[in-house]
Amino acid sequence: MSISVLTIVRNRAGHLAQLIEGLRRSEAFPDELIIVDMASESPVQVDDLPFSCRTVRLACKGLPLAEARNKAASVAAGDQLLFLDVDCIPMRGLVSAIAKVLVDHDALVCAQVRYLGPNDARSQWDETALLAHAHGHPARSFPSNGLQQIDNPGLFWSLVFGIRRERFRNLGGFDESFSGYGAEDTDFGFRAKNDGLPLLFMGGAGAFHQHHASSDPPLQHFEDIVRNAHIFHKKWGVWPMEGWLAAFADAGFVIWNKDMLAIERYPSNAEIIAANVA
């Protein structure tokens, strides 16, 4: 069995370099790394690696996450696919652990993500030291080791997950009607569950999430989130991204209830800037 690591990037050259460094330190190398460059201002360049690497440039605007992930999968040769967000540094045992689980289980496998502070992994780093500083996600509890089946497909996340290539293709990949940012990964989790594919949380080896500036709520993606929420609700009868929609409603940007979501006004540039957090 062979495994392809897939990542998508737009203007995150420093974070991509640390992802690649994590793969260089892996107990087992992937058979290949596929990078989809979403029209970065400076095209992605990668030095010689101890494994195959292919970069695909995607002409686009914004962050077409579903399309970019599908593009990466379409050129991958591995029997197994390991999707890694560009902000993630894989731990030494991640590639081999995901590969083993996918041999034994036809499943959607999420690995734990541990979040780093603003000064962590900025130059030289050691995995043991990063473990001492990192913290898990408050809404997602992972076993210390082994596997835990998760019944709630809304807990699927696309930061670090593995799936068999043929299963990904049979599911149709990510739904590209979700354009831009938001809900495409939750929809994928729902479709996997609808197709009878178990969602497994894997303990042990995972990845470190590198710190970056963010917005709470992500007002810079306001239009994408509202549009994609409508698409998701039409498909599944429930609203995704409820925390963000609630924040939009509280600020008077939208009217939102169990049956409707309507834009009242768009956030101003000043409001978008004010939502930025360090």
Secondary structure in CASP SS format (residue, H / E / C, confidence):
PFRMAT SS
TARGET T0000
AUTHOR 0000-0000-0000
METHOD secondary structure of the structure
MODEL  1
M C 1.00
S C 1.00
I E 1.00
S E 1.00
V E 1.00
L E 1.00
T E 1.00
I E 1.00
V E 1.00
R C 1.00
N C 1.00
R C 1.00
A H 1.00
G H 1.00
H H 1.00
L H 1.00
A H 1.00
Q H 1.00
L H 1.00
I H 1.00
E H 1.00
G H 1.00
L H 1.00
R H 1.00
R C 1.00
S C 1.00
E C 1.00
A C 1.00
F C 1.00
P C 1.00
D C 1.00
E E 1.00
L E 1.00
I E 1.00
I E 1.00
V E 1.00
D E 1.00
M C 1.00
A C 1.00
S C 1.00
E C 1.00
S C 1.00
P C 1.00
V C 1.00
Q C 1.00
V C 1.00
D C 1.00
D C 1.00
L C 1.00
P C 1.00
F C 1.00
S E 1.00
C E 1.00
R E 1.00
T E 1.00
V E 1.00
R E 1.00
L C 1.00
A C 1.00
C C 1.00
K C 1.00
G C 1.00
L C 1.00
P C 1.00
L H 1.00
A H 1.00
E H 1.00
A H 1.00
R H 1.00
N H 1.00
K H 1.00
A H 1.00
A H 1.00
S H 1.00
V H 1.00
A C 1.00
A C 1.00
G C 1.00
D C 1.00
Q E 1.00
L E 1.00
L E 1.00
F E 1.00
L E 1.00
D C 1.00
V C 1.00
D C 1.00
C E 1.00
I E 1.00
P E 1.00
M C 1.00
R C 1.00
G C 1.00
L H 1.00
V H 1.00
S H 1.00
A H 1.00
I H 1.00
A H 1.00
K H 1.00
V H 1.00
L H 1.00
V H 1.00
D H 1.00
H C 1.00
D C 1.00
A C 1.00
L E 1.00
V E 1.00
C E 1.00
A E 1.00
Q E 1.00
V E 1.00
R E 1.00
Y E 1.00
L C 1.00
G C 1.00
P C 1.00
N C 1.00
D C 1.00
A C 1.00
R C 1.00
S C 1.00
Q C 1.00
W C 1.00
D C 1.00
E H 1.00
T H 1.00
A H 1.00
L H 1.00
L H 1.00
A H 1.00
H H 1.00
A C 1.00
H E 1.00
G C 1.00
H C 1.00
P C 1.00
A C 1.00
R C 1.00
S C 1.00
F C 1.00
P C 1.00
S C 1.00
N C 1.00
G C 1.00
L E 1.00
Q E 1.00
Q E 1.00
I E 1.00
D C 1.00
N C 1.00
P H 1.00
G H 1.00
L H 1.00
F C 1.00
W C 1.00
S C 1.00
L C 1.00
V E 1.00
F E 1.00
G E 1.00
I E 1.00
R E 1.00
R H 1.00
E H 1.00
R H 1.00
F H 1.00
R H 1.00
N H 1.00
L H 1.00
G C 1.00
G C 1.00
F C 1.00
D C 1.00
E C 1.00
S C 1.00
F C 1.00
S C 1.00
G C 1.00
Y C 1.00
G C 1.00
A C 1.00
E H 1.00
D H 1.00
T H 1.00
D H 1.00
F H 1.00
G H 1.00
F H 1.00
R H 1.00
A H 1.00
K H 1.00
N H 1.00
D C 1.00
G C 1.00
L C 1.00
P C 1.00
L E 1.00
L E 1.00
F E 1.00
M E 1.00
G E 1.00
G E 1.00
A E 1.00
G E 1.00
A E 1.00
F E 1.00
H E 1.00
Q C 1.00
H C 1.00
H C 1.00
A C 1.00
S E 1.00
S E 1.00
D C 1.00
P C 1.00
P C 1.00
L H 1.00
Q H 1.00
H H 1.00
F H 1.00
E H 1.00
D H 1.00
I H 1.00
V H 1.00
R H 1.00
N H 1.00
A H 1.00
H H 1.00
I H 1.00
F H 1.00
H H 1.00
K H 1.00
K H 1.00
W H 1.00
G C 1.00
V C 1.00
W C 1.00
P C 1.00
M C 1.00
E H 1.00
G H 1.00
W H 1.00
L H 1.00
A H 1.00
A H 1.00
F H 1.00
A H 1.00
D H 1.00
A C 1.00
G C 1.00
F C 1.00
V E 1.00
I E 1.00
W E 1.00
N C 1.00
K C 1.00
D C 1.00
M C 1.00
L E 1.00
A E 1.00
I E 1.00
E C 1.00
R C 1.00
Y C 1.00
P C 1.00
S C 1.00
N H 1.00
A H 1.00
E H 1.00
I H 1.00
I H 1.00
A H 1.00
A C 1.00
N E 1.00
V E 1.00
A C 1.00
END
